[in-house]
């Protein structure tokens, strides 16, 4: 069993284009808005929408039900290859400058 203090290296970052590969939102694509490192979850723009009941406040004077993105586990999403548009795994390589960069396993393309 893992210790609470250790954390794994997450390969998906904010701004990446990802595709959901499992769950109710399977097949949907979107940009990563936030990565929750502590819980290994990501929030993706326009994916996994839930209805949230809100009380009246300054922002929403009438209150009501709003649609909001919920977090997905990071294992249920996969990066979309910038070259081919298909899902791919992520590797790390040294580039010409000697800097460690992320690369798509399928095409070998560097991920910006």
N, C-alpha and C positions, 0 to 999 in steps of 0.2 A: 504494500500500500504506500502511496506517495505521502510525503510530509506536507504539511500545510504551507511551509515556507518556500518550497521549490515551485518554479514555474517553467513550463515548456516554452520553447521559441515558437511564436506564432508566425506563420508565413503569410497571412493575409493582413493587409494594412488598410487604413482609412483611404478612400478614394479609388480602391481597386474595383474593377468590374467583375462581379461574380455571378454564378448561376447556382440555384438551389438544386441539389441532387437527391434530397430525401425530405419527406414530410408532406404536409398539406399544400405547401407552396411550391412543390416540385416542378421544375422547368422554368420558373420565373427568373429573370435577370434583373440586376440593379447594381447601383454603386454603394459601396460600404460607407455609411455615415459615421459609424462609431464602432470601435473594437473594445469590448469589455474583457480586459486581460485576466482579471481575477476569476471570472466565471467561464472563460473560454467561449464567449458568445459574441455575435456581431449583430448590428442593426443595419438593415439594408433598405435603401430608399424605395418606397412603394411596394414592399414585399412583406408578407406575414402581418397583414393589417388586422387589428382587433378593435372592437367597439369599446370605448371608455366613457363612462358616465361622469359628467362634470357638474359641480355645483356652480351656481351663478357667481361670477367674480368680475373684476375690472375688464379682463380680456374678453370674456363671454358673459354679457349681462343676463342672458336668458338661461345659461347653462345648457344642458342637453347631452346628446351622445355625439362623440367625435371619433373619427377613425384615426388610429395611431399605429405606427410600426412597432412590433414586438421583437425581442431579441431571438435569434436562432443560434443553435450550437454551431461552433466553427467547423465541426466534422460534417455538417449537412450542406456546406457550401464548397464550391470549387472555383478557382480562378478561371476566367475566360482568356484564352490565348490571344494576345494582341495581333498576331499575324493571321491565324486561321479562323478565329472566332469560335473554336471548339474549347471544351473544358480541358484543363491541363494541370499537372502537378507542378510544384515549384522547387527549383534547385538553387544552389548558391555557387557562384564562380567568381574568380578574380578577373577583373577586366584589364584593359591595356594600362590603366593608371595604377594598377595594383590594389584597387579597391574591391571589396566584396560586394557583389550585386546579385539581385534575384534574377533567375532566368526561367523561362518556360521550358519544361522537359520535352514537350512535343516538337516545338520548332527551334528551340535554342535561342529564341529572341529574348533580349533583355527587357525586364519589366520596369517601367518608369514609376 
